[in-house]
Amino acid sequence: MADTQISAFISQTTKRQVERYAEAHGVKKGHLIEEALLHHLQALRELPADIVIPPQLVLTPKSFAHVAKLVKNPRKPNKALRDLVAGKPIPREPEGW
């Protein structure tokens, strides 16, 4: 199978991260990028869209203010979250749900 070259613009930050990773792990940048693309495309095919978290979030000023408020004043955890953190077993849902 012949290789095909593609061209893409990426940020300087991403370029530095790719170069650092490739150098630290002894892999070629092209191999790293192809593996990352294959991994990402597989995730998009196999996972529900609502659980694929984008690497960057873009917020409006209003939504940023809302997130900042939640960070400053977090809600108290509910019983389910406290049980999860405590390592308590999660009850199974009835069949057919």
N, C-alpha and C positions, 0 to 999 in steps of 0.2 A: 504494500500500500504506500503510495507516494505521500509525502508530507506536504501540507499547504501552509503558506505563511499568511498571517493576518496582521493587520495594523490597528492599533487602538490608542487613544489618548488616555493616560492615567495621571493621577496627581503625583507630585514629587514625593509625597508621604508614602503613597502606595508603592512607588518605584523603590524607595529606600527599604521598605519592609520586605519586598520581594528579593532584593539584592542581599539584605542581611540574612534572610532565611536560607536562600540558596547557598550562600557562603558558609553559614554555620552548619548546614546539613550535608554539604557536598553534593548538591543536586544542581542540574542546569536549570536556568530560569525558564526555558521553554517547557521542560518536563514539569516543573512546578506549576506553571500556568495551565498546562493541559490537564493535569490531575485536578487542579482546583476547579476548572470549568466542568470537567466530567462529574466531579463530586456535587457541584452546585446543580447541574442539570438533572442528575439522578434524584436529588432531594426535591427539586421542583416537580418531577414526575411522580414520585412515590409518596410524598407527604401532603397532608391537607394544607391548602394555601394559608389558612389562618394560623398555622404554627411555624411557618417559615419566617424568621425574624430578619428584616432587612439590616444590612450592616450600618446603615445611616438612617436617622430619623430626621425629617424636616418638620419643624414646628412653626406655627404662626406665633406672633407675639402673644396673642390671647391664650393659645394652648400652652406655650412655654410658661406663662405666668401661673396657669393652673397646675402644671407639673411641679413648678418650684414651690407652690403652696403645699402640695401633697408631700413633697420631700421635707419641708420644714415642719409640717404638722401631720405625720402619718396616722392613718386610721389604726385603731387597736385591732390586733389579730382576732379572728373569730375562733370558735371552738375547733372547727375542722383544721385550721392552720396550726393551732397550738398542739393538737393531737399529732399532726404530721411531723412537726418539728421535734416532738417528744418521742417519736418513733413508735407510736401506738399503731396497731394494725388497722387498716382501712376496711370497713365492712363492705362486703361484696354487694354489687347491685343485683336485684332480682333478674332472672333470665328474661329475655325479650325486651330489655330496655334499649 
